[in-house]
Amino acid sequence: MINWLDGLFQKKRDIRLRIAFVTNLTTQESLPVLQSLRGSPHAELVHVFFYDTLASGRSSLVRVLKELGWQQFLAKVFSVGKQKMRHGISPLFPSIESSACSAYELAKIQQIPQSVVRTLNSKSVQQTLRDLELDVLLVCVCKNIFKPTTIEIPRLATINIHPSLLPRYRGPTPIFWMLYEGQPRGGVTFQQMPAQIDLGPIVQQFEVDIDPKESEPQVSRRLFELAARQLDQVLSRLAKDDSKNQQLDAGGAEPKYYGYPTAAERKELKLRQRSRSRAAK
């Protein structure tokens, strides 16, 4: 009898969630999260969907420049060019394929089933999601806004990893605004994706100190590495189905939504960080 009960509890502990991962095609930030997901004992990674940011950017270059600013835009172009060069010379230097620089490279190297899509809201992609019989759709650094019909497909939830302590700093560039306002603390939020952006129930949050003199890429890297380290804990709670989601407390009002910064605001951030650096000396 005891052996039977032990086996039953062990089976409950060994539950693995069927998970599909969604991220931007050109991002490097989601790499540690995909690496953690790939090795998690609580996850069966069945597919990776890459939102085609290259196609999106070509269709509206002016909009992309406004969103990213010249510095981040050129860094993104350089990163994409570097990845293409690595793929081109990898037959001559096989060691290149042993270290991925992005989630897309990792999926290629490890032969993870993957698709590059223009949107996850198309009927064909939605049907693919249904066919995968997902428990969880895990989203990390993705510009594609999902329709409710996409969000509702997984059995348990569609979970987004947001690099701020929601409900503070909703929107696409939370790290910029945390640095702009000189916040000493930040973090990552695992949140059930709702129809309204960044207003869903929180699954779990993790805090970390922020040095307001750090650059946006430095803070971003640390936050997504934090998310990767905590991913097993989140998935374990979801697998046991004992996650007690917290409703966002907006203090009686909808939390402020932060959009993309203007060129003037990007310039102002540089001035503020220089001032902080001088003050710290």
TORDO-848829 format. One record per residue (C-alpha): x, y, z; residue in one letter. Coordinates in steps of 0.5 Angstrom, whole numbers. Layout:
X X; Y Y; Z Z; residu a
...
% end
This chain:
X 0; Y 0; Z 0; residu m
X 6; Y 5; Z 2; residu i
X 9; Y 3; Z -5; residu n
X 3; Y 5; Z -9; residu w
X 2; Y 11; Z -5; residu l
X 9; Y 13; Z -6; residu d
X 9; Y 12; Z -14; residu g
X 2; Y 16; Z -14; residu l
X 6; Y 22; Z -11; residu f
X 12; Y 21; Z -15; residu q
X 8; Y 21; Z -21; residu k
X 5; Y 27; Z -19; residu k
X 11; Y 30; Z -18; residu r
X 14; Y 28; Z -25; residu d
X 8; Y 32; Z -28; residu i
X 11; Y 35; Z -34; residu r
X 8; Y 41; Z -38; residu l
X 7; Y 41; Z -45; residu r
X 10; Y 48; Z -47; residu i
X 11; Y 52; Z -53; residu a
X 15; Y 58; Z -53; residu f
X 14; Y 65; Z -57; residu v
X 19; Y 70; Z -58; residu t
X 22; Y 75; Z -63; residu n
X 26; Y 73; Z -69; residu l
X 32; Y 78; Z -68; residu t
X 32; Y 78; Z -60; residu t
X 38; Y 76; Z -56; residu q
X 35; Y 77; Z -49; residu e
X 30; Y 71; Z -49; residu s
X 36; Y 66; Z -50; residu l
X 37; Y 64; Z -43; residu p
X 30; Y 63; Z -42; residu v
X 30; Y 58; Z -47; residu l
X 36; Y 55; Z -45; residu q
X 33; Y 54; Z -38; residu s
X 26; Y 52; Z -41; residu l
X 30; Y 47; Z -45; residu r
X 33; Y 43; Z -39; residu g
X 27; Y 44; Z -34; residu s
X 25; Y 37; Z -31; residu p
X 18; Y 41; Z -31; residu h
X 17; Y 42; Z -38; residu a
X 16; Y 38; Z -45; residu e
X 18; Y 44; Z -50; residu l
X 14; Y 42; Z -56; residu v
X 15; Y 48; Z -61; residu h
X 18; Y 55; Z -61; residu v
X 15; Y 60; Z -65; residu f
X 19; Y 66; Z -68; residu f
X 15; Y 72; Z -69; residu y
X 18; Y 75; Z -76; residu d
X 21; Y 82; Z -73; residu t
X 25; Y 83; Z -80; residu l
X 19; Y 82; Z -84; residu a
X 15; Y 87; Z -79; residu s
X 21; Y 92; Z -79; residu g
X 21; Y 92; Z -87; residu r
X 14; Y 94; Z -88; residu s
X 15; Y 100; Z -83; residu s
X 22; Y 102; Z -82; residu l
X 20; Y 109; Z -80; residu v
X 16; Y 106; Z -74; residu r
X 22; Y 102; Z -72; residu v
X 27; Y 107; Z -72; residu l
X 22; Y 111; Z -68; residu k
X 21; Y 105; Z -63; residu e
X 28; Y 103; Z -62; residu l
X 32; Y 110; Z -63; residu g
X 38; Y 110; Z -68; residu w
X 43; Y 107; Z -63; residu q
X 39; Y 101; Z -61; residu q
X 37; Y 100; Z -69; residu f
X 44; Y 100; Z -71; residu l
X 46; Y 95; Z -65; residu a
X 40; Y 90; Z -68; residu k
X 42; Y 91; Z -75; residu v
X 49; Y 89; Z -73; residu f
X 47; Y 83; Z -69; residu s
X 42; Y 80; Z -75; residu v
X 48; Y 81; Z -79; residu g
X 53; Y 77; Z -74; residu k
X 48; Y 72; Z -74; residu q
X 48; Y 71; Z -81; residu k
X 55; Y 71; Z -82; residu m
X 56; Y 66; Z -76; residu r
X 51; Y 61; Z -80; residu h
X 55; Y 62; Z -87; residu g
X 62; Y 60; Z -84; residu i
X 60; Y 55; Z -79; residu s
X 61; Y 49; Z -84; residu p
X 68; Y 52; Z -84; residu l
X 68; Y 53; Z -76; residu f
X 64; Y 47; Z -73; residu p
X 65; Y 50; Z -66; residu s
X 61; Y 56; Z -68; residu i
X 55; Y 52; Z -67; residu e
X 57; Y 50; Z -60; residu s
X 55; Y 57; Z -57; residu s
X 48; Y 60; Z -59; residu a
X 48; Y 68; Z -59; residu c
X 40; Y 68; Z -59; residu s
X 34; Y 64; Z -58; residu a
X 33; Y 63; Z -66; residu y
X 41; Y 60; Z -66; residu e
X 39; Y 55; Z -60; residu l
X 33; Y 52; Z -64; residu a
X 37; Y 51; Z -70; residu k
X 43; Y 48; Z -66; residu i
X 39; Y 43; Z -62; residu q
X 34; Y 42; Z -67; residu q
X 28; Y 44; Z -63; residu i
X 22; Y 44; Z -68; residu p
X 21; Y 51; Z -69; residu q
X 17; Y 56; Z -74; residu s
X 18; Y 63; Z -76; residu v
X 11; Y 67; Z -77; residu v
X 8; Y 73; Z -78; residu r
X 3; Y 73; Z -73; residu t
X 0; Y 68; Z -68; residu l
X -7; Y 70; Z -69; residu n
X -7; Y 67; Z -76; residu s
X -12; Y 61; Z -77; residu k
X -7; Y 57; Z -79; residu s
X -2; Y 58; Z -73; residu v
X -8; Y 58; Z -68; residu q
X -10; Y 51; Z -71; residu q
X -2; Y 49; Z -70; residu t
X -3; Y 51; Z -63; residu l
X -9; Y 47; Z -62; residu r
X -6; Y 41; Z -65; residu d
X 0; Y 41; Z -60; residu l
X -5; Y 40; Z -54; residu e
X -1; Y 45; Z -50; residu l
X -1; Y 46; Z -43; residu d
X 2; Y 53; Z -43; residu v
X 4; Y 58; Z -48; residu l
X 10; Y 62; Z -45; residu l
X 12; Y 68; Z -48; residu v
X 18; Y 72; Z -47; residu c
X 20; Y 79; Z -51; residu v
X 15; Y 78; Z -57; residu c
X 12; Y 84; Z -60; residu k
X 6; Y 81; Z -63; residu n
X 0; Y 83; Z -59; residu i
X -5; Y 76; Z -58; residu f
X -12; Y 76; Z -59; residu k
X -16; Y 73; Z -54; residu p
X -17; Y 67; Z -59; residu t
X -10; Y 65; Z -59; residu t
X -9; Y 67; Z -51; residu i
X -15; Y 62; Z -49; residu e
X -12; Y 56; Z -53; residu i
X -7; Y 53; Z -48; residu p
X -10; Y 48; Z -43; residu r
X -7; Y 52; Z -37; residu l
X -5; Y 59; Z -39; residu a
X -1; Y 63; Z -43; residu t
X 4; Y 66; Z -39; residu i
X 8; Y 73; Z -41; residu n
X 15; Y 74; Z -38; residu i
X 15; Y 82; Z -37; residu h
X 21; Y 85; Z -34; residu p
X 18; Y 90; Z -29; residu s
X 15; Y 89; Z -23; residu l
X 8; Y 90; Z -25; residu l
X 3; Y 93; Z -25; residu p
X 9; Y 98; Z -25; residu r
X 12; Y 100; Z -32; residu y
X 7; Y 97; Z -36; residu r
X 8; Y 97; Z -44; residu g
X 14; Y 95; Z -49; residu p
X 20; Y 99; Z -46; residu t
X 19; Y 98; Z -38; residu p
X 27; Y 98; Z -37; residu i
X 28; Y 105; Z -40; residu f
X 23; Y 108; Z -36; residu w
X 26; Y 105; Z -30; residu m
X 32; Y 108; Z -31; residu l
X 29; Y 114; Z -33; residu y
X 26; Y 115; Z -27; residu e
X 32; Y 112; Z -23; residu g
X 28; Y 106; Z -20; residu q
X 33; Y 103; Z -15; residu p
X 29; Y 96; Z -15; residu r
X 26; Y 92; Z -21; residu g
X 25; Y 85; Z -23; residu g
X 21; Y 80; Z -27; residu v
X 14; Y 78; Z -27; residu t
X 11; Y 72; Z -30; residu f
X 4; Y 74; Z -31; residu q
X -2; Y 71; Z -34; residu q
X -3; Y 74; Z -41; residu m
X -10; Y 78; Z -41; residu p
X -13; Y 81; Z -47; residu a
X -11; Y 88; Z -44; residu q
X -4; Y 89; Z -44; residu i
X 0; Y 87; Z -38; residu d
X -6; Y 87; Z -34; residu l
X -7; Y 80; Z -32; residu g
X -7; Y 76; Z -26; residu p
X 1; Y 75; Z -23; residu i
X 3; Y 68; Z -22; residu v
X 10; Y 70; Z -19; residu q
X 15; Y 76; Z -19; residu q
X 22; Y 76; Z -17; residu f
X 26; Y 83; Z -15; residu e
X 33; Y 85; Z -16; residu v
X 37; Y 92; Z -15; residu d
X 38; Y 96; Z -21; residu i
X 44; Y 101; Z -21; residu d
X 41; Y 107; Z -25; residu p
X 48; Y 108; Z -28; residu k
X 47; Y 101; Z -32; residu e
X 45; Y 101; Z -39; residu s
X 39; Y 99; Z -42; residu e
X 42; Y 92; Z -45; residu p
X 46; Y 91; Z -38; residu q
X 39; Y 91; Z -34; residu v
X 35; Y 87; Z -39; residu s
X 41; Y 82; Z -39; residu r
X 40; Y 81; Z -32; residu r
X 33; Y 81; Z -31; residu l
X 32; Y 76; Z -36; residu f
X 38; Y 72; Z -33; residu e
X 34; Y 72; Z -27; residu l
X 27; Y 70; Z -30; residu a
X 31; Y 64; Z -33; residu a
X 34; Y 62; Z -26; residu r
X 27; Y 62; Z -23; residu q
X 23; Y 59; Z -29; residu l
X 23; Y 52; Z -26; residu d
X 20; Y 55; Z -19; residu q
X 14; Y 58; Z -23; residu v
X 13; Y 51; Z -28; residu l
X 13; Y 47; Z -22; residu s
X 8; Y 51; Z -19; residu r
X 4; Y 51; Z -25; residu l
X 5; Y 43; Z -26; residu a
X 2; Y 42; Z -19; residu k
X -4; Y 47; Z -20; residu d
X -3; Y 50; Z -14; residu d
X -1; Y 57; Z -16; residu s
X -5; Y 62; Z -13; residu k
X -5; Y 68; Z -17; residu n
X -5; Y 75; Z -15; residu q
X -10; Y 80; Z -18; residu q
X -6; Y 86; Z -20; residu l
X -8; Y 92; Z -15; residu d
X -8; Y 98; Z -19; residu a
X -10; Y 102; Z -13; residu g
X -17; Y 104; Z -15; residu g
X -14; Y 106; Z -22; residu a
X -11; Y 103; Z -28; residu e
X -4; Y 103; Z -28; residu p
X 0; Y 108; Z -32; residu k
X 2; Y 105; Z -39; residu y
X 9; Y 107; Z -41; residu y
X 10; Y 107; Z -49; residu g
X 16; Y 108; Z -53; residu y
X 21; Y 114; Z -51; residu p
X 22; Y 120; Z -56; residu t
X 29; Y 122; Z -58; residu a
X 29; Y 127; Z -53; residu a
X 27; Y 123; Z -48; residu e
X 33; Y 118; Z -50; residu r
X 37; Y 124; Z -50; residu k
X 35; Y 126; Z -43; residu e
X 36; Y 119; Z -40; residu l
X 44; Y 120; Z -42; residu k
X 44; Y 126; Z -39; residu l
X 41; Y 124; Z -33; residu r
X 46; Y 118; Z -33; residu q
X 52; Y 122; Z -34; residu r
X 50; Y 126; Z -28; residu s
X 49; Y 120; Z -23; residu r
X 56; Y 118; Z -25; residu s
X 59; Y 124; Z -23; residu r
X 55; Y 124; Z -17; residu a
X 57; Y 117; Z -15; residu a
X 65; Y 119; Z -16; residu k
% end
